[in-house]
Amino acid sequence: MTIHATGTHEEWRAARLALLQEEKELTRRSDALAQKRQQLPWVRIDKEYRFDTEMGEASLADLFQGRSQLLVYHFMFGPDYEAGCPSCSAIADGFDGSVVHLANHDVTLMAISRAPLSKLTAFRKRMGWSFPWASSGQSDFNQDFGIGFTKEQQAEGIEYNFRREPPMKNTLAGKTMANWDGDNPVAQTAAMTGTDVPTFTRERPGASTFVLEDGVVYHTYSTYSRGLDGLWGMYQWLDRAPKGRNETGMWWRHHDKY
């Protein structure tokens, strides 16, 4: 028997109308935050980054593919991974279908990872995706945008999500990512990518945006960690489900592993 509160349709409607006012306030606040994102100062990028793409070697400007705006998902797929991060993969499941719509609205959406291009395209084929994916393995793009790190940096303590993390002292590093009861989700996720925890956590998730004006590329915004929640479509649906996220541990997988 349910232990959740029950009531009449009239009681539900009254509670729903009260909640609607709070939802409208949140929507207005979200709209205001979106405007503030767009008002951030643009930072000119003069560094020459090079990427491996299916069309050949490319510059950052080339990644715009003739459009004025570039949205980058920093997909966790390091050089030593055997498969992409399952969390990033769940996010990609959600945005893959949006790419064509954005492309017809002057926006290129693509993923960038440090793994070799051959690994990226093979995994994309396995997952059935079609979004463009570039390898940044020959440049320090990931490091400069705070989502790729070395063993030495891990030993000293990295800065991720605009905060300093303590030096890695054991194989369950990355404890600031989430605290769960039971099995550590970072270790579980690392195993799904075919790596150990230190190797896995040398990559971190994020999203960055750029604009191209008069031949000059500018960095406009980056977000990391829980800042990606709004881009993770699966969770937007769960937040509207009767039991919410209802999580007690690592429950999701690559979609072909259920």
Phi, psi and omega in degrees: 000138183294143174257001179283150178300137175239166181189184179277167177300322180296319178294318178299316182296319179297317179292323180293321179294324176294317178295325180301322179297320178292323178296320179295322177297318179295320178298315179296320178295320178296320177298319180294321178294322178299320178295322179293324175300316183288344180267357177301147177295142176276139180249117181295137178251112179258347181291141182267094175275144177237141183230150171264124179230172179293344178264004182110189179293140185220153172270173176298320179298324180297330183294341178293339178055042176085001179257171184264348184231142180229123174252125182245126168264120179279091186279127180286098177209090183281168181303330183263001177290148171262342178209159179289157177305131181294330177290314175299324180294321178295322176295317180296326175305324182281322186268349184304318182285347181276343187303315183293324179293315179295322180299331178267015175229030175067028181228126172260125175248126180213165175257149175226133180218165182273347180295155176302150183303323181299322177293319182295313182291326178294317180291321178300318178297317178302320183276347179078025180269168178226358182294151177292144184220127181243149176261129178254017187298339181264008180224176178257029179304310182298319179295317182294332180258018167072029179225013176220133189222160178258169176301320182295320178293322176300319181294330181271337185106124184262164171251118179223140181058037176066020179226151180273129176261148178291160178303146177289129181242346181209179186283353175257055178288173180079024184295341179285349181292321179186149176245117183237155171277154178080212183299139181289124184292334179294317178295320179296317181293319178302318180298324180291339178264359179080024181231175171265175186297313179302317180294315181300316186278004170283352171248147176223155181275156177181177175218139179227150181234149185220157175228148180242116180226127179052039177079004181250134177265134177237140172273131185245332186194147170216148177217154187217169171051233181294347174295346179270356184306318182293342178266352182266091188303326180305318182286332176296324176289316181298325179295347178252359178280155183305324182257009177062213182287329168046051187253138172234004180171192181285110185247338184271161183221173164302141190296344178266010182245008176282000000 
